[in-house]
Amino acid sequence: MGGRVGGLSHINYKETRGVKVSGGMKVAAGTVLTRQGDKWKPGLNVIGRMHLTAGCDGEVYFSRKAGKYRKAVTLINIRPQGEKAAKKKTAKKAA
């Protein structure tokens, strides 16, 4: 039993790597955010190391922080869905 059966060839695999979402997009829990990348690190509500996935429903946003050896690191974060509504309600009560 040898050879490959189905799947992607190594020639086309580089086309499937990278960021799959952009900032401001709404995502569901379990959505794949990146594939095979060390440029992006998991932030708030994000699971994984090489393949980053959404930990909850919400909106994607990016942030940067200083990494090791003076390198900047991009973090992928998810703002939970109910957070904006909760902030608006508290702002109305304070006024």
Backbone as CSV, one residue per row, in Angstrom:
resi,resn,N_x,N_y,N_z,CA_x,CA_y,CA_z,C_x,C_y,C_z
1,MET,0.849,-1.173,0.000,0.000,0.000,0.000,0.890,1.230,0.000
2,GLY,0.919,1.902,-1.081,1.735,3.098,-1.147,1.033,4.172,-1.945
3,GLY,1.620,5.324,-1.954,1.069,6.427,-2.728,0.075,7.249,-1.942
4,ARG,-0.331,8.322,-2.567,-1.277,9.232,-1.925,-2.680,8.948,-2.436
5,VAL,-3.634,9.167,-1.581,-5.024,9.029,-1.993,-5.735,10.328,-1.636
6,GLY,-6.112,11.104,-2.635,-6.818,12.356,-2.399,-5.937,13.383,-1.715
7,GLY,-6.554,14.378,-1.143,-5.816,15.406,-0.414,-5.162,16.425,-1.333
8,LEU,-4.351,17.282,-0.764,-3.661,18.331,-1.506,-2.243,17.893,-1.835
9,SER,-1.773,18.285,-2.985,-0.377,18.006,-3.297,0.494,19.071,-2.640
10,HIS,1.752,18.778,-2.480,2.654,19.734,-1.841,2.838,20.985,-2.681
11,ILE,2.577,20.913,-3.976,2.744,22.071,-4.854,1.678,23.124,-4.552
12,ASN,0.432,22.694,-4.358,-0.670,23.631,-4.142,-0.923,23.933,-2.677
13,TYR,-0.243,23.262,-1.756,-0.545,23.434,-0.345,-0.248,24.842,0.142
14,LYS,0.744,25.509,-0.424,1.078,26.857,0.031,-0.058,27.842,-0.210
15,GLU,-0.961,27.514,-1.126,-2.093,28.393,-1.406,-3.129,28.360,-0.294
16,THR,-3.130,27.322,0.535,-4.140,27.196,1.584,-3.676,27.787,2.907
17,ARG,-2.419,28.195,2.996,-1.886,28.732,4.252,-2.208,30.210,4.400
18,GLY,-2.141,30.705,5.649,-2.277,32.131,5.892,-3.519,32.484,6.681
19,VAL,-3.830,33.776,6.699,-4.972,34.285,7.443,-6.237,34.044,6.632
20,LYS,-7.268,33.543,7.279,-8.523,33.236,6.603,-9.600,34.281,6.863
21,VAL,-9.372,35.193,7.803,-10.358,36.213,8.145,-9.693,37.584,8.163
22,SER,-10.510,38.626,8.120,-9.971,39.976,8.218,-10.592,40.667,9.426
23,GLY,-10.048,41.790,9.797,-10.535,42.518,10.958,-11.961,42.996,10.766
24,GLY,-12.788,42.854,11.797,-14.173,43.291,11.729,-15.145,42.216,11.287
25,MET,-14.636,41.058,10.868,-15.518,39.971,10.429,-16.177,39.304,11.622
26,LYS,-17.421,38.884,11.445,-18.133,38.107,12.459,-17.802,36.640,12.234
27,VAL,-17.426,35.937,13.291,-17.090,34.520,13.185,-17.858,33.728,14.242
28,ALA,-18.061,32.450,13.942,-18.696,31.540,14.888,-17.606,30.765,15.625
29,ALA,-17.952,30.177,16.747,-16.990,29.375,17.506,-16.518,28.204,16.657
30,GLY,-15.221,27.955,16.660,-14.651,26.862,15.882,-14.204,27.242,14.479
31,THR,-14.408,28.488,14.069,-13.990,28.945,12.750,-12.470,29.002,12.678
32,VAL,-11.896,28.537,11.561,-10.446,28.577,11.368,-10.048,30.009,11.037
33,LEU,-9.108,30.566,11.805,-8.642,31.938,11.590,-7.357,31.976,10.774
34,THR,-6.407,31.082,11.071,-5.159,30.994,10.310,-4.782,29.536,10.127
35,ARG,-3.937,29.278,9.131,-3.391,27.953,8.905,-1.883,28.071,8.755
36,GLN,-1.134,27.293,9.499,0.312,27.152,9.349,1.045,28.488,9.355
37,GLY,0.897,29.267,10.399,1.594,30.541,10.411,2.238,30.828,11.743
38,ASP,3.472,31.317,11.719,4.098,31.737,12.964,4.115,33.260,13.066
39,LYS,3.506,33.956,12.113,3.442,35.414,12.167,2.368,35.875,13.139
40,TRP,1.363,35.031,13.395,0.224,35.391,14.221,0.208,34.544,15.481
41,LYS,-0.149,35.167,16.585,-0.225,34.482,17.877,-1.649,34.564,18.396
42,PRO,-2.067,33.592,19.218,-3.430,33.628,19.754,-3.576,34.715,20.810
43,GLY,-4.673,35.448,20.716,-4.987,36.479,21.700,-6.191,36.060,22.519
44,LEU,-7.076,37.000,22.799,-8.266,36.733,23.599,-9.253,35.872,22.825
45,ASN,-9.767,34.834,23.465,-10.788,33.942,22.912,-10.349,33.229,21.638
46,VAL,-9.048,32.968,21.499,-8.505,32.237,20.345,-7.757,31.014,20.859
47,ILE,-7.931,29.881,20.165,-7.365,28.602,20.589,-6.373,28.125,19.537
48,GLY,-5.269,27.507,19.965,-4.336,26.877,19.051,-2.972,27.524,19.055
49,ARG,-2.061,26.917,18.286,-0.702,27.450,18.126,-0.394,27.718,16.658
50,MET,-0.416,26.680,15.843,-0.146,26.856,14.408,-1.435,27.128,13.642
51,HIS,-2.490,26.381,13.940,-3.800,26.601,13.333,-4.650,27.287,14.385
52,LEU,-4.920,28.564,14.214,-5.693,29.309,15.199,-7.177,29.205,14.880
53,THR,-7.988,28.934,15.897,-9.437,28.828,15.731,-10.140,29.726,16.735
54,ALA,-11.371,30.084,16.410,-12.168,30.950,17.280,-12.678,30.156,18.474
55,GLY,-12.555,30.718,19.660,-13.026,30.064,20.864,-14.473,30.385,21.188
56,CYS,-15.021,31.468,20.596,-16.403,31.851,20.850,-16.912,32.652,19.651
57,ASP,-18.214,32.894,19.625,-18.799,33.735,18.584,-18.413,35.185,18.845
58,GLY,-18.155,35.938,17.779,-17.836,37.347,17.969,-17.192,37.974,16.756
59,GLU,-16.518,39.099,16.988,-15.903,39.899,15.934,-14.378,39.829,16.058
60,VAL,-13.706,39.673,14.933,-12.245,39.545,14.911,-11.605,40.923,14.921
61,TYR,-10.547,41.069,15.731,-9.727,42.280,15.665,-8.275,41.906,15.938
62,PHE,-7.380,42.693,15.385,-5.948,42.431,15.484,-5.303,43.463,16.406
63,SER,-4.248,43.045,17.099,-3.463,43.965,17.915,-1.998,43.567,17.801
64,ARG,-1.117,44.490,18.154,0.321,44.217,18.073,0.951,44.443,19.431
65,LYS,1.984,43.675,19.714,2.738,43.875,20.946,4.201,43.555,20.671
66,ALA,5.059,44.007,21.545,6.485,43.742,21.390,6.754,42.285,21.738
67,GLY,7.509,41.617,20.885,7.877,40.238,21.134,9.317,40.142,21.583
68,LYS,9.884,38.962,21.461,11.284,38.763,21.825,12.195,39.363,20.758
69,TYR,13.342,39.781,21.174,14.378,40.278,20.261,13.906,41.443,19.407
70,ARG,13.161,42.366,20.009,12.706,43.596,19.355,11.786,43.355,18.160
71,LYS,11.177,42.192,18.073,10.245,41.915,16.990,8.834,42.225,17.461
72,ALA,8.018,42.747,16.560,6.614,42.971,16.877,5.836,41.702,16.537
73,VAL,4.849,41.371,17.363,4.038,40.180,17.180,2.596,40.616,16.968
74,THR,1.909,40.020,15.989,0.504,40.314,15.735,-0.355,39.297,16.458
75,LEU,-1.273,39.787,17.283,-2.203,38.930,18.008,-3.557,38.973,17.320
76,ILE,-4.199,37.826,17.218,-5.560,37.756,16.696,-6.479,37.560,17.891
77,ASN,-7.454,38.451,18.036,-8.369,38.429,19.167,-9.803,38.347,18.666
78,ILE,-10.695,37.926,19.555,-12.113,37.917,19.234,-12.866,38.648,20.334
79,ARG,-13.632,39.639,19.920,-14.493,40.377,20.848,-15.818,39.609,20.903
80,PRO,-16.195,39.083,22.080,-17.434,38.291,22.169,-18.655,39.071,21.702
81,GLN,-19.646,38.336,21.220,-20.826,38.941,20.604,-21.616,39.834,21.553
82,GLY,-21.821,39.430,22.780,-22.637,40.187,23.713,-21.926,41.350,24.375
83,GLU,-20.645,41.556,24.121,-19.868,42.577,24.826,-20.297,43.993,24.466
84,LYS,-20.573,44.262,23.186,-20.962,45.611,22.773,-22.302,45.993,23.386
85,ALA,-23.245,45.047,23.383,-24.565,45.326,23.947,-24.450,45.625,25.439
86,ALA,-23.603,44.891,26.140,-23.427,45.107,27.577,-22.816,46.489,27.842
87,LYS,-21.865,46.931,27.012,-21.240,48.240,27.197,-22.257,49.366,26.972
88,LYS,-23.131,49.207,25.967,-24.130,50.236,25.681,-25.120,50.376,26.829
89,LYS,-25.532,49.246,27.405,-26.480,49.268,28.506,-25.896,49.961,29.732
90,THR,-24.636,49.684,30.041,-24.007,50.307,31.209,-23.771,51.790,30.979
91,ALA,-23.487,52.185,29.752,-23.286,53.596,29.445,-24.599,54.380,29.621
92,LYS,-25.724,53.779,29.248,-27.024,54.447,29.402,-27.384,54.611,30.879
93,LYS,-27.084,53.591,31.682,-27.399,53.647,33.100,-26.582,54.725,33.813
94,ALA,-25.335,54.919,33.379,-24.451,55.904,34.022,-24.883,57.334,33.711
95,ALA,-25.504,57.522,32.540,-25.897,58.885,32.117,-27.116,59.394,32.786
